[in-house]
Amino acid sequence: MSKSIIVLGAGSIGVATATHLLQRGWDVTMVDRELPASETSYGNAGVINGASFVPLNNPGLHASLAKYLRNNTPYLRYNWPYILKNIPWALQFLQSSKTRASRITCDALHQLTTPALDEHKAMMQRAGNMHRLSEKGWLKVYRKGAGYDEQSFEAQLYAERGIDIQKLDAAGIHDLEPSLRPIFSAGYLVSGAACINNPSMLIREYAEQFVKDGGKLLRENIKSLSFSGNQTHCHLENGKQLSSDQLVVAAGPWSGDILATAGFTVPMRFERGYHAHYHFAQGETLSRSVHDIESGFIMSPMEQGLRITTGVELNHRDAPRNYSQLEQVMPSVHEAIGITERTDDPLWCGARPTFPDSRPVIGPAPGQPGLWMAFGHHHIGVMTGPITGKALAEQISSESLSMDMKPFSPARYIQRKRGAGKSVAKSVAKSSA
């Protein structure tokens, strides 16, 4: 029996999905225009944290709306014309922040975040790159006030799910991270969390192992999709065609463009983010990722130096870059730790794909047998790639499912235009995830 499958996208989701399918005996071809993990999966804080199941649109967002309307915070910026053009999406996004809706999303995402570390470890053991992992927890710090609010929506969920939170005073923070300046009055450590010292290389090494194990990796630009009989077809810009029994679209923010060539509408928008790397001052270091909550940035020790990541920018995927959030937080970074000049690594900007309810789509495409989808993971794509790949591979292989996949059904948002069967050749921007 033939078991051929094409996976479009070589970011965290695509690589993990291809790997899990290969392990289940599928003949897998993975396609991306760029090297693995060169785009959206390249830039992130490198945190693998089971507690990262509370999305941006949660009940806590309501108290901050007035502040966000000024559109000058390091936590959230937005392009007004983009928001006005996407008002239905924005209203659904806000509607999903209500307590009941948000709890449904948190329950669903908890299924992905809880096993994330173990699934990464399994892939690391196979790829031989366990040295990239440091299991020292995730530190969140406050510059003023009492710190951890046990009455917050997030804290209530942590308590219900048994998330281990260690509350810290100034002395406790200093004991964990002596290089941090004594400006933080309180904080907490999320135990059980881990950090990756180079997320892009981690995923690229997963992809290398995939190839060593017999998978095929093609660096080609995708032009369009079509379907005939029991076959799926991927048309490349070089004029060639790839055909297979099944096909997975896991191309992150470019997934909608690819699917549009086959008549699908994908109401996905983008939470853009930025990062920069800096050299530590002599004698300074961090042993884990640190979230300066009030200042709106995360500091993560990486192979490239200290990575500073920004908050969210709601904007078009391909809009001109706006480094104002990164520039805004840099004085606070200098207050927090000793750094010198920026490294030679280029400033990064990425577009994290997001649906209104902050849940990814993972499952079969509505109305098209043989087509599967896995994208829309916003800020948790790198972390949840391995478990997403496993969950999708279970569905494709008709295995017993290890989690409830109904909350991630693509059919809740994605539709196909009437009469859209076979696609016409239509260029897409990219296939990179």
Secondary structure, DSSP 8 states (H G I E B T S, - for coil): ---EEEEE--SHHHHHHHHHHHHTT-EEEEEESSSTT-SGGGSS--EE-TT----SSSGGGGGGHHHHTT---SSEEE-HHHHHHTHHHHHHHHHTTSHHHHHHHHHHHHHHHTTHHHHHHHHHHHHT-GGGEE-S-EEEEESSSS---TTSHHHHHHHHTT--EEEEEHHHHHHH-TTS-TT--EEEEETT-EEES-HHHHHHHHHHHHHHTT-EEEE--EEEEEEETTEEEEEETTS-EEEESEEEE--GGGHHHHHHTTTEE---EEEEEEEEEEEE-TT---SS-EEETTTTEEEEEETTEEEEE--EEE--TTS---THHHHHHHHHHHHHS-EEEE-SS--EEEEEEE-TTS--EEEE-TT-TTEEEEE--GGGHHHHHHHHHHHHHHHHTT---SS--GGG-GGGT-EE-TT--S------S----
